[in-house]
Amino acid sequence: MKLIDLLDTLKNHPDRSIEMILPTGESVPAHFHVTEVGHVQKRFVDCGGTLRSSTSCVLQVWVANDLEHRLDTTKLTKIIDKGLGLFDNQQIPVEIEYEHGVVSQYPVQDIEADDRGLVFKLTSKHTACLAPDKCRIDLNVVSACSGPGCC
C-alpha cells in the first residue's frame, strides 16, 4: 500500500479503531502506539553489481503496558501528518516496524473496513537474488547461487 492510499483510507474513516494483523494471523495488541514515522531510503549494490535504491514510509509500532491506550484513525492521521515533510513523494510503500520476538518490517498489503474499524493486513518481506540472469539462477527453483563471482 502506498502512503497516499493509506492517508486517503484513514481520512475516509475518521475516529475508527485500528487492528493490525500479522502475516501469522496474530493481531498486534490493541493498545499499540505509533512511535515513529520514518522516511527510509536504502541504496545498495546487488550481487550482479547494479546500483539500486528503494524508499519507504516506515511506521514504528510499539506496545507498552498501558492497556487502555487506543490509537484511532484520526490520531494516526495526525501522527503521519507531522511527518509528511520528510517525504517528497507520497507514492511510496508503507511498512509497519514491529517487535514480536525480533524487530521486523511488514509491508501493509491491504486495509479492510469492517464494523469494528479498519483492519491492516500485513504481509512478509522476502529476500531474493536481484541479478538472476548474471547469477544463472532460475527463480522458479530455490537454490544457492551457482554463478562465478555471484552471491
Residue frames as a rotation matrix with the C-alpha (Angstrom) as fourth column:
MET 1
0.584 0.812 0.000 0.00
0.812 -0.584 0.000 0.00
0.000 0.000 -1.000 0.00
LYS 2
-0.291 -0.638 0.713 1.23
0.620 -0.693 -0.367 3.47
0.728 0.336 0.597 -0.87
LEU 3
-0.817 -0.108 -0.566 1.39
0.536 -0.504 -0.678 6.30
-0.212 -0.857 0.470 1.68
ILE 4
-0.853 0.517 -0.075 -1.15
-0.511 -0.797 0.322 8.38
0.107 0.313 0.944 -0.25
ASP 5
-0.215 0.790 -0.574 -3.62
-0.144 0.556 0.819 5.46
0.966 0.259 -0.006 -0.24
LEU 6
-0.437 -0.006 -0.899 -3.13
0.821 0.407 -0.401 4.92
0.368 -0.913 -0.173 3.49
LEU 7
-0.947 0.047 -0.319 -3.83
0.115 -0.874 -0.473 8.59
-0.301 -0.484 0.821 4.20
ASP 8
-0.612 0.770 -0.183 -6.94
-0.599 -0.300 0.742 8.57
0.516 0.564 0.645 1.99
THR 9
-0.166 0.538 -0.826 -8.25
0.319 0.822 0.471 5.48
0.933 -0.185 -0.309 3.76
LEU 10
-0.631 -0.124 -0.766 -7.62
0.775 -0.062 -0.629 6.94
0.030 -0.990 0.135 7.21
LYS 11
-0.949 0.235 -0.209 -9.27
-0.209 -0.968 -0.143 10.26
-0.236 -0.092 0.967 6.32
ASN 12
-0.456 0.816 -0.356 -12.30
-0.527 0.075 0.846 8.49
0.717 0.574 0.396 4.80
HIS 13
0.285 0.508 -0.813 -12.84
0.420 0.696 0.582 6.56
0.862 -0.507 -0.015 8.06
PRO 14
-0.341 -0.470 0.814 -12.39
-0.439 -0.686 -0.580 9.12
0.831 -0.555 0.027 10.88
ASP 15
-0.219 0.172 0.960 -12.46
-0.975 -0.085 -0.207 8.11
0.046 -0.981 0.186 14.54
ARG 16
0.762 0.439 -0.476 -12.41
-0.460 0.884 0.080 4.39
0.456 0.158 0.876 13.74
SER 17
0.604 -0.546 0.580 -10.48
-0.386 0.436 0.813 1.73
-0.697 -0.715 0.052 15.59
ILE 18
0.280 -0.619 -0.734 -7.40
-0.884 0.132 -0.448 0.12
0.374 0.774 -0.511 14.07
GLU 19
0.710 -0.161 0.686 -6.43
-0.226 0.870 0.438 -3.53
-0.668 -0.465 0.581 14.13
MET 20
0.107 -0.740 -0.664 -3.16
-0.992 -0.034 -0.122 -4.83
0.068 0.671 -0.738 12.68
ILE 21
0.881 0.222 0.417 -2.98
-0.241 0.971 -0.009 -8.46
-0.407 -0.093 0.909 11.57
LEU 22
-0.122 -0.992 -0.029 0.48
-0.731 0.070 0.679 -10.00
-0.671 0.104 -0.734 11.21
PRO 23
-0.232 -0.025 -0.972 1.21
-0.887 0.416 0.201 -12.49
0.399 0.909 -0.119 8.42
THR 24
-0.969 -0.165 -0.185 0.83
-0.069 0.895 -0.441 -15.29
0.238 -0.414 -0.878 11.00
GLY 25
-0.131 0.987 -0.096 -2.78
0.385 0.140 0.912 -14.25
0.914 0.083 -0.398 11.62
GLU 26
-0.156 0.005 -0.988 -1.97
0.984 -0.085 -0.156 -12.88
-0.085 -0.996 0.008 15.08
SER 27
0.696 0.417 0.585 -3.09
0.440 -0.891 0.112 -9.36
0.567 0.180 -0.804 15.98
VAL 28
-0.604 -0.743 0.288 -0.81
0.274 -0.533 -0.800 -6.65
0.748 -0.404 0.526 17.28
PRO 29
-0.429 0.471 -0.771 -2.15
0.887 0.061 -0.457 -5.85
-0.168 -0.880 -0.444 20.78
ALA 30
0.340 0.748 0.570 -4.88
0.842 -0.512 0.170 -3.20
0.419 0.422 -0.804 20.55
HIS 31
0.876 -0.009 -0.482 -3.02
0.311 -0.754 0.579 -0.81
-0.369 -0.657 -0.657 22.89
PHE 32
0.058 -0.904 0.423 -0.14
0.992 0.100 0.077 -0.25
-0.112 0.415 0.903 20.44
HIS 33
0.478 -0.069 -0.876 1.49
0.030 -0.995 0.095 3.14
-0.878 -0.071 -0.473 19.90
VAL 34
0.673 -0.428 0.604 3.00
0.671 0.007 -0.742 4.55
0.313 0.904 0.292 16.69
THR 35
0.594 -0.515 -0.617 6.31
0.462 -0.409 0.787 5.93
-0.658 -0.753 -0.005 17.92
GLU 36
-0.478 -0.762 -0.436 7.96
-0.022 -0.486 0.874 6.90
-0.878 0.427 0.216 14.62
VAL 37
0.879 0.456 0.139 7.08
0.150 0.012 -0.989 7.98
-0.453 0.890 -0.058 11.10
GLY 38
0.012 -0.997 -0.074 10.21
-0.016 -0.074 0.997 7.29
-1.000 -0.011 -0.017 9.12
HIS 39
0.838 0.020 -0.545 11.42
-0.539 -0.123 -0.834 8.05
-0.083 0.992 -0.092 5.62
VAL 40
0.268 -0.736 0.622 13.72
-0.088 0.624 0.776 5.13
-0.959 -0.263 0.102 4.88
GLN 41
0.794 -0.135 -0.593 15.91
-0.606 -0.094 -0.790 5.24
0.051 0.986 -0.156 1.80
LYS 42
0.436 -0.625 0.647 18.16
0.032 0.730 0.683 2.30
-0.900 -0.277 0.338 1.03
ARG 43
0.617 -0.377 -0.691 20.93
-0.782 -0.191 -0.594 2.49
0.092 0.906 -0.412 -1.60
PHE 44
0.282 -0.482 0.830 22.70
-0.315 0.770 0.555 -0.73
-0.906 -0.418 0.065 -2.39
VAL 45
-0.288 -0.412 -0.864 24.54
-0.955 0.186 0.230 -2.77
0.066 0.892 -0.447 -4.98
ASP 46
0.773 0.589 0.235 23.00
-0.598 0.801 -0.041 -6.12
-0.213 -0.109 0.971 -5.87
CYS 47
0.330 -0.667 0.668 25.06
-0.029 0.700 0.713 -9.29
-0.944 -0.255 0.212 -6.30
GLY 48
0.475 -0.138 0.869 25.30
0.858 0.292 -0.423 -8.59
-0.195 0.947 0.257 -10.03
GLY 49
-0.557 -0.817 -0.148 26.86
0.789 -0.577 0.210 -5.15
-0.257 0.000 0.966 -9.47
THR 50
-0.219 0.562 0.798 23.82
0.550 -0.604 0.577 -2.99
0.806 0.565 -0.176 -10.26
LEU 51
-0.996 -0.065 -0.056 23.30
0.085 -0.642 -0.762 0.10
0.014 -0.764 0.645 -8.09
ARG 52
-0.230 0.973 -0.026 19.74
0.574 0.157 0.803 0.15
0.786 0.169 -0.595 -6.74
SER 53
-0.966 0.016 0.259 17.62
-0.217 -0.598 -0.772 2.13
0.142 -0.801 0.581 -4.30
SER 54
-0.218 0.947 -0.237 14.33
0.669 0.322 0.670 1.80
0.711 -0.012 -0.703 -2.51
THR 55
-0.876 0.044 0.480 12.30
-0.307 -0.819 -0.485 4.26
0.372 -0.572 0.731 -0.45
SER 56
-0.202 0.853 -0.482 9.52
0.590 0.499 0.635 3.60
0.782 -0.156 -0.604 2.03
CYS 57
-0.095 0.300 0.949 7.50
-0.737 -0.662 0.136 5.11
0.669 -0.686 0.284 4.84
VAL 58
-0.424 -0.101 -0.900 8.02
0.389 0.877 -0.281 3.06
0.818 -0.469 -0.332 7.99
LEU 59
0.283 0.576 0.767 5.61
-0.651 -0.472 0.595 3.39
0.704 -0.668 0.241 10.90
GLN 60
-0.744 -0.576 -0.337 7.18
-0.106 0.601 -0.792 2.02
0.659 -0.554 -0.508 14.07
VAL 61
0.426 0.903 0.060 4.64
-0.382 0.119 0.917 0.28
0.820 -0.414 0.395 16.29
TRP 62
-0.752 -0.659 -0.025 5.42
-0.181 0.243 -0.953 -0.25
0.634 -0.712 -0.302 19.96
VAL 63
0.371 0.859 -0.351 3.42
0.150 0.318 0.936 -1.92
0.916 -0.400 -0.011 22.72
ALA 64
-0.620 -0.492 0.610 3.67
-0.488 -0.366 -0.792 -0.60
0.614 -0.790 -0.013 26.27
ASN 65
-0.812 0.308 -0.496 1.94
0.539 0.722 -0.434 -1.70
0.224 -0.620 -0.752 29.45
ASP 66
-0.759 0.608 -0.232 -0.79
-0.414 -0.726 -0.548 0.98
-0.501 -0.320 0.804 29.22
LEU 67
-0.812 0.368 0.452 -3.54
0.485 0.858 0.172 -1.49
-0.325 0.359 -0.875 28.36
GLU 68
0.166 0.952 -0.259 -6.24
0.587 -0.306 -0.750 1.16
-0.793 -0.028 -0.609 27.98
HIS 69
-0.400 -0.392 -0.828 -4.39
-0.354 -0.768 0.534 3.08
-0.845 0.507 0.169 25.24
ARG 70
0.215 0.437 0.873 -6.09
0.736 0.515 -0.439 3.06
-0.642 0.737 -0.211 21.82
LEU 71
-0.708 -0.443 -0.549 -4.94
-0.107 -0.702 0.704 4.73
-0.698 0.557 0.450 18.61
ASP 72
0.330 0.866 0.377 -7.77
0.416 0.225 -0.881 5.54
-0.847 0.447 -0.286 16.23
THR 73
0.190 -0.228 0.955 -7.68
0.982 0.055 -0.182 6.59
-0.011 0.972 0.234 12.59
THR 74
0.879 0.167 0.446 -7.91
0.210 -0.976 -0.048 10.31
0.427 0.136 -0.894 13.36
LYS 75
0.758 -0.651 0.051 -4.97
-0.292 -0.269 0.918 10.18
-0.584 -0.710 -0.394 15.80
LEU 76
0.143 -0.730 0.669 -2.90
0.632 0.587 0.505 8.12
-0.761 0.351 0.545 13.35
THR 77
0.535 0.107 0.838 -3.62
0.783 -0.434 -0.445 10.63
0.316 0.895 -0.316 10.58
LYS 78
0.968 -0.164 0.189 -2.33
-0.220 -0.920 0.325 13.44
0.121 -0.356 -0.927 12.83
ILE 79
0.470 -0.842 0.266 0.84
-0.013 0.295 0.955 11.49
-0.883 -0.453 0.128 13.63
ILE 80
0.092 -0.415 0.905 1.54
0.915 0.394 0.087 10.79
-0.393 0.820 0.417 9.95
ASP 81
0.799 0.271 0.536 0.73
0.493 -0.807 -0.326 14.40
0.344 0.525 -0.778 9.00
LYS 82
0.839 -0.529 -0.128 3.52
-0.254 -0.589 0.767 15.57
-0.481 -0.611 -0.628 11.35
GLY 83
-0.019 -0.908 0.418 5.99
0.124 0.413 0.902 13.53
-0.992 0.069 0.105 9.33
LEU 84
0.725 0.397 0.563 4.79
0.551 0.157 -0.820 14.42
-0.414 0.904 -0.105 5.83
GLY 85
0.815 -0.468 -0.342 7.57
-0.538 -0.830 -0.146 16.98
-0.215 0.303 -0.928 5.41
LEU 86
-0.040 -0.851 0.524 10.00
-0.369 0.500 0.783 14.05
-0.928 -0.162 -0.334 5.29
PHE 87
-0.113 0.123 0.986 8.54
0.629 0.777 -0.024 12.83
-0.769 0.618 -0.165 2.01
ASP 88
-0.766 -0.160 -0.623 8.98
-0.369 -0.683 0.630 14.31
-0.526 0.713 0.464 -1.46
ASN 89
-0.528 0.517 -0.674 6.55
-0.603 0.331 0.726 11.77
0.598 0.789 0.137 -2.82
GLN 90
-0.237 0.525 0.817 3.59
-0.849 0.296 -0.437 10.03
-0.471 -0.798 0.376 -1.20
GLN 91
0.680 0.422 -0.599 3.59
-0.690 0.644 -0.330 7.27
0.247 0.638 0.729 -3.83
ILE 92
-0.460 -0.870 -0.178 5.91
-0.667 0.471 -0.577 5.14
0.586 -0.147 -0.797 -1.69
PRO 93
0.067 0.497 -0.865 5.12
0.204 0.842 0.499 1.88
0.977 -0.210 -0.045 0.10
VAL 94
0.184 0.090 0.979 4.19
-0.892 -0.404 0.205 1.82
0.414 -0.910 0.006 3.78
GLU 95
-0.131 -0.275 -0.953 5.66
0.182 0.938 -0.295 -0.72
0.975 -0.212 -0.072 6.17
ILE 96
0.791 0.352 0.500 4.95
-0.460 -0.196 0.866 -1.39
0.403 -0.915 0.007 9.82
GLU 97
-0.341 -0.906 -0.249 8.01
-0.252 0.344 -0.905 -1.98
0.905 -0.246 -0.346 12.01
TYR 98
0.600 0.630 0.494 7.08
-0.703 0.121 0.701 -4.14
0.382 -0.767 0.515 14.97
GLU 99
-0.594 -0.801 0.073 8.95
-0.710 0.480 -0.516 -6.19
0.378 -0.358 -0.854 17.53
HIS 100
0.649 0.724 0.233 7.43
-0.760 0.611 0.220 -9.63
0.017 -0.320 0.947 18.02
GLY 101
0.823 -0.514 0.242 10.37
0.424 0.839 0.342 -11.73
-0.379 -0.178 0.908 19.13
VAL 102
-0.430 -0.893 0.130 12.58
0.793 -0.305 0.528 -9.83
-0.432 0.330 0.839 16.68
VAL 103
-0.075 0.355 -0.932 12.18
-0.231 -0.915 -0.330 -6.42
-0.970 0.191 0.151 15.08
SER 104
-0.508 0.003 0.862 10.63
0.747 0.499 0.439 -6.91
-0.428 0.867 -0.256 11.65
GLN 105
-0.638 0.359 -0.681 9.16
-0.505 -0.863 0.019 -4.74
-0.581 0.356 0.732 8.93
TYR 106
-0.428 0.632 0.646 5.85
0.650 0.712 -0.267 -5.78
-0.628 0.305 -0.716 7.41
PRO 107
-0.982 0.168 0.088 4.53
-0.042 -0.645 0.763 -4.17
0.185 0.746 0.640 4.24
VAL 108
-0.361 0.933 0.010 0.91
-0.315 -0.112 -0.943 -3.06
-0.878 -0.343 0.334 4.50
GLN 109
-0.890 0.035 0.455 -0.77
0.388 0.582 0.714 -5.30
-0.240 0.812 -0.532 1.93
ASP 110
-0.376 0.861 0.344 -4.33
0.350 -0.212 0.912 -4.06
0.858 0.463 -0.222 2.34
ILE 111
-0.963 0.256 0.080 -6.70
-0.175 -0.372 -0.912 -2.28
-0.204 -0.892 0.403 4.69
GLU 112
-0.525 0.845 -0.099 -10.23
0.480 0.390 0.786 -3.57
0.703 0.365 -0.611 5.11
ALA 113
-0.704 0.425 0.570 -13.05
-0.666 -0.674 -0.319 -1.62
0.248 -0.604 0.757 6.72
ASP 114
-0.485 0.643 -0.593 -15.46
0.497 0.760 0.418 -3.61
0.720 -0.092 -0.688 8.85
ASP 115
0.520 0.811 0.269 -17.97
0.219 -0.431 0.875 -2.79
0.826 -0.396 -0.402 11.58
ARG 116
0.600 -0.378 -0.705 -15.15
0.780 0.076 0.622 -2.74
-0.181 -0.923 0.340 14.18
GLY 117
0.523 -0.490 -0.698 -12.96
-0.254 -0.871 0.420 -0.28
-0.814 -0.042 -0.580 12.30
LEU 118
0.609 -0.418 -0.674 -10.01
-0.746 -0.012 -0.666 -0.65
0.271 0.908 -0.319 9.93
VAL 119
0.760 -0.387 0.522 -8.06
0.057 0.840 0.540 -3.88
-0.648 -0.381 0.660 9.70
PHE 120
0.322 -0.770 -0.551 -4.49
-0.938 -0.336 -0.078 -3.52
-0.126 0.542 -0.831 8.44
LYS 121
0.968 -0.066 0.240 -3.40
0.103 0.984 -0.145 -6.72
-0.227 0.165 0.960 6.68
LEU 122
0.340 -0.927 -0.158 0.38
-0.833 -0.375 0.407 -7.01
-0.436 -0.007 -0.900 6.97
THR 123
0.977 -0.075 -0.201 2.49
-0.058 0.809 -0.584 -9.26
0.207 0.582 0.786 4.79
SER 124
0.565 -0.823 0.050 6.01
0.374 0.310 0.874 -10.65
-0.735 -0.475 0.483 4.97
LYS 125
0.559 -0.552 -0.619 9.12
-0.813 -0.513 -0.277 -9.39
-0.164 0.658 -0.735 3.22
HIS 126
0.833 -0.308 0.460 11.36
0.315 0.947 0.063 -11.86
-0.455 0.092 0.886 1.43
THR 127
-0.032 -0.908 -0.418 14.91
-0.462 -0.358 0.812 -11.90
-0.886 0.219 -0.408 0.13
ALA 128
0.834 0.219 0.507 15.76
0.319 0.558 -0.766 -12.73
-0.451 0.800 0.396 -3.47
CYS 129
-0.381 -0.904 0.196 18.58
0.653 -0.112 0.749 -12.58
-0.655 0.413 0.633 -5.93
LEU 130
0.458 0.555 -0.694 18.13
-0.018 -0.776 -0.631 -9.37
-0.889 0.302 -0.346 -7.95
ALA 131
0.007 -0.528 -0.849 20.50
-0.952 -0.263 0.156 -10.42
-0.305 0.808 -0.504 -10.71
PRO 132
0.415 0.198 0.888 19.32
-0.211 0.970 -0.118 -13.92
-0.885 -0.138 0.445 -11.64
ASP 133
0.995 -0.067 -0.072 20.50
-0.061 0.155 -0.986 -13.52
0.077 0.986 0.150 -15.24
LYS 134
0.290 -0.952 0.094 24.08
-0.766 -0.290 -0.574 -12.78
0.574 0.095 -0.814 -14.12
CYS 135
-0.299 -0.372 0.879 24.00
-0.889 0.442 -0.115 -15.45
-0.346 -0.816 -0.463 -11.40
ARG 136
-0.587 0.149 -0.796 22.38
-0.509 0.696 0.506 -18.02
0.630 0.702 -0.332 -13.70
ILE 137
-0.907 0.369 0.205 19.54
-0.036 0.418 -0.908 -18.67
-0.420 -0.830 -0.366 -11.28
ASP 138
-0.537 0.844 -0.013 16.13
0.234 0.163 0.958 -20.00
0.811 0.512 -0.285 -12.18
LEU 139
-0.771 0.237 0.591 13.87
-0.598 -0.587 -0.545 -18.03
0.218 -0.774 0.594 -9.81
ASN 140
0.331 0.915 -0.229 11.30
-0.771 0.402 0.494 -20.80
0.545 0.013 0.838 -10.10
VAL 141
0.546 -0.274 -0.791 13.74
0.429 0.903 -0.017 -23.15
0.719 -0.330 0.611 -8.37
VAL 142
0.856 -0.250 0.453 15.01
-0.506 -0.587 0.632 -22.22
0.107 -0.770 -0.629 -4.92
SER 143
0.669 -0.721 -0.181 18.75
0.712 0.691 -0.124 -22.89
0.214 -0.046 0.976 -4.72
ALA 144
0.370 -0.653 -0.661 22.03
0.344 -0.564 0.751 -21.27
-0.863 -0.505 0.016 -3.78
CYS 145
0.696 -0.208 -0.687 23.86
-0.634 -0.627 -0.453 -19.04
-0.336 0.751 -0.568 -6.22
SER 146
0.621 -0.460 0.634 25.95
0.442 0.874 0.202 -21.10
-0.647 0.155 0.746 -8.61
GLY 147
0.853 -0.268 0.449 27.46
0.337 -0.375 -0.864 -18.47
0.400 0.888 -0.229 -10.89
PRO 148
-0.085 -0.958 -0.276 31.07
0.971 -0.018 -0.239 -17.33
0.224 -0.288 0.931 -10.57
GLY 149
-0.898 -0.379 0.221 31.51
0.315 -0.908 -0.277 -14.06
0.306 -0.179 0.935 -8.69
CYS 150
-0.165 0.932 0.322 27.91
-0.277 -0.357 0.892 -14.13
0.946 0.058 0.318 -7.51
CYS 151
0.754 0.639 0.150 26.40
-0.295 0.125 0.947 -14.11
0.587 -0.759 0.283 -4.03
